[in-house]
Every structure is written in C-alpha cells, then in structure tokens.
Amino acid sequence: METADPTPTAGPTPSPAAPTLPALAKDAWQLTADRPRTLLGIAGPPGAGKSMFARALVAEIGEGAAYLPLDGFHLSNDQLERLSLTSRKGSEPSFDVRGYVALLTRVLDDTGHDIYVPDYDRTLHEPVAARHRVPATARLVVTEGNYLACDLPGWREARELMGECWYVGAPAEVRQQRLIERQLAGGRTADGAAAWVATNDGPNGDLVEKSRHRCDRIVSTIGMDMFNYRP
C-alpha cells in the first residue's frame, strides 16, 4: 500500500470554501442584534443572481425576514416614454429612487404594521403594487437591486439606511447568457435580445461594478443551484 508523502509540496494555498447559504443567513441575521429591524442590501450587476440569492436568503431565515426588491420602483412604461427613457429601461435614471428611499425609511420606522411592497412583473413589463409584504414581525428586510451601492444622488441615501450591503458577482459570460435568456423569455428575438444586452444591460452593469468597493461583502453566485430555491 502506498503511503502519503509527509513532505509538503510547493503550490498555492487552497482557497477557503465559499460560505453555505445557512452560514450566510446566520451572518445576515446577526445584523438584527440590538435593533428592532435592519436592512440588508444586495447589490450587483444585471444577471448576477441578486433576486435568487435574496429570496433564498429570506426563505432560509424564515418568518423573521422579508423581501423588498428595487424592481418595484421601475418607472412605468408611460413615464419612461415621457422621459425618453424607453430604450434605457432598467438604467439608473429609470427608477423612482426617492420613492424607494421613502419606503426603506418607513420600513425601518414603522415596525408595528404590515407594509406592502411593489414588484416588477416580467409578463406585464410593468411595476405592480403590493406584491410583497413586510410583516410587523420581520426583523431583517433583504432589499436587492442593481444600484444600491452607487455613489449617486438618492442611492447614497438608500445605502446609508442599510445595516450592510453585499455585492453579488458572477463572470461576465454567465451574466450575459442569463440576460439573453431573460430577454428571450420576455418576447424579444435572438438579435433583439443580444442588442438589448449589449446596449443597455452592459452599460448598466459597468456602472454597477464601480460600486463594488462600497459594499461590505462579495458573494459569488457560482454554484447557487445548491440552494435548491426557485422563486
């Protein structure tokens, strides 16, 4: 029988294993210590997996957590047309950031009542009211969106309200494939999907990546299927 050579070999030190979902949920829950309610922001570029991660985190924590997506603050298609932003839907100016900040402030201040939260409907291609609920019992509210850590008017105020903000990253090729699939599912042709990702999602992602250093933690979505969660 061969025996292992006890002499260490040269080579890079193995990277520590990525945190599991239960470990990340435990870290997130610790943010609620000594306060009635706290916000955890989940930022990152389009297609990084923010929504899946945020929802999985809330599901893992259970009744003490609630979900609040930035996408509910998309401007309606009528408003985008009025502002000549139809071709830049999903870009930073296409969100009602002041309305978002107002809701985050209410979530922190009004802990005695249920609070209803809007979302974005990818079938209607419009924001919809009151799809989600922050119950009075929720102590951790996980909010996710592209621009949460950006050093820009409105977004700075949002960032200041968060106990922490984590950045979800994924390789560019992974994000691009996810984004093209999203556009195809939304009804675009293959050429239309590729063009949208190149001219809209791509620049949006470049802006978001500049905010990475303003986040408290970097989380990779590679291997996220292990979470066994589907929205």
RAMO-V927273 format. One record per residue. N is the residue number from 1. RES is the residue in three letters. OMEGA is omega in whole degrees, -180 to 180 (* if undefined). Layout:
n = (N;N)
res = (RES;RES)
omega = (OMEGA;OMEGA)
This chain:
n = (1;2;3;4;5;6;7;8;9;10;11;12;13;14;15;16;17;18;19;20;21;22;23;24;25;26;27;28;29;30;31;32;33;34;35;36;37;38;39;40;41;42;43;44;45;46;47;48;49;50;51;52;53;54;55;56;57;58;59;60;61;62;63;64;65;66;67;68;69;70;71;72;73;74;75;76;77;78;79;80;81;82;83;84;85;86;87;88;89;90;91;92;93;94;95;96;97;98;99;100;101;102;103;104;105;106;107;108;109;110;111;112;113;114;115;116;117;118;119;120;121;122;123;124;125;126;127;128;129;130;131;132;133;134;135;136;137;138;139;140;141;142;143;144;145;146;147;148;149;150;151;152;153;154;155;156;157;158;159;160;161;162;163;164;165;166;167;168;169;170;171;172;173;174;175;176;177;178;179;180;181;182;183;184;185;186;187;188;189;190;191;192;193;194;195;196;197;198;199;200;201;202;203;204;205;206;207;208;209;210;211;212;213;214;215;216;217;218;219;220;221;222;223;224;225;226;227;228;229;230;231)
res = (MET;GLU;THR;ALA;ASP;PRO;THR;PRO;THR;ALA;GLY;PRO;THR;PRO;SER;PRO;ALA;ALA;PRO;THR;LEU;PRO;ALA;LEU;ALA;LYS;ASP;ALA;TRP;GLN;LEU;THR;ALA;ASP;ARG;PRO;ARG;THR;LEU;LEU;GLY;ILE;ALA;GLY;PRO;PRO;GLY;ALA;GLY;LYS;SER;MET;PHE;ALA;ARG;ALA;LEU;VAL;ALA;GLU;ILE;GLY;GLU;GLY;ALA;ALA;TYR;LEU;PRO;LEU;ASP;GLY;PHE;HIS;LEU;SER;ASN;ASP;GLN;LEU;GLU;ARG;LEU;SER;LEU;THR;SER;ARG;LYS;GLY;SER;GLU;PRO;SER;PHE;ASP;VAL;ARG;GLY;TYR;VAL;ALA;LEU;LEU;THR;ARG;VAL;LEU;ASP;ASP;THR;GLY;HIS;ASP;ILE;TYR;VAL;PRO;ASP;TYR;ASP;ARG;THR;LEU;HIS;GLU;PRO;VAL;ALA;ALA;ARG;HIS;ARG;VAL;PRO;ALA;THR;ALA;ARG;LEU;VAL;VAL;THR;GLU;GLY;ASN;TYR;LEU;ALA;CYS;ASP;LEU;PRO;GLY;TRP;ARG;GLU;ALA;ARG;GLU;LEU;MET;GLY;GLU;CYS;TRP;TYR;VAL;GLY;ALA;PRO;ALA;GLU;VAL;ARG;GLN;GLN;ARG;LEU;ILE;GLU;ARG;GLN;LEU;ALA;GLY;GLY;ARG;THR;ALA;ASP;GLY;ALA;ALA;ALA;TRP;VAL;ALA;THR;ASN;ASP;GLY;PRO;ASN;GLY;ASP;LEU;VAL;GLU;LYS;SER;ARG;HIS;ARG;CYS;ASP;ARG;ILE;VAL;SER;THR;ILE;GLY;MET;ASP;MET;PHE;ASN;TYR;ARG;PRO)
omega = (178;177;-179;176;-176;-178;-179;179;179;179;-179;176;-179;178;177;-180;178;179;176;178;178;179;178;178;178;178;179;-178;179;178;-178;-177;173;175;-176;-180;177;178;170;177;175;-179;177;-177;178;177;-179;-179;-177;-176;-180;-179;-179;-180;178;179;179;180;180;-179;177;-170;-179;-176;178;-173;-179;-177;173;-174;176;-179;166;169;179;179;178;-180;177;178;179;-177;-178;-179;-177;-179;180;179;-176;177;-175;-179;-179;177;174;-174;180;175;177;179;180;179;177;179;179;179;180;-174;-173;-177;-177;-177;171;178;-178;-169;178;177;177;-179;-177;172;177;-174;-180;171;178;-176;164;178;-179;-178;169;-179;-180;-178;-176;177;176;176;-179;-180;-176;179;-175;-161;-171;-177;-176;180;-176;-180;-179;-180;175;-180;177;-179;-178;-180;-174;174;172;173;179;-179;177;-180;175;179;-177;-178;177;-180;-178;179;178;-177;177;178;179;-179;176;179;179;174;179;173;179;179;180;179;-180;-180;-180;-180;-178;-172;-177;-179;-179;177;177;179;179;178;-178;-178;177;-180;-175;-176;180;-180;-176;-174;176;180;177;178;177;-177;-176;176;178;-178;178;179;174;179;*)
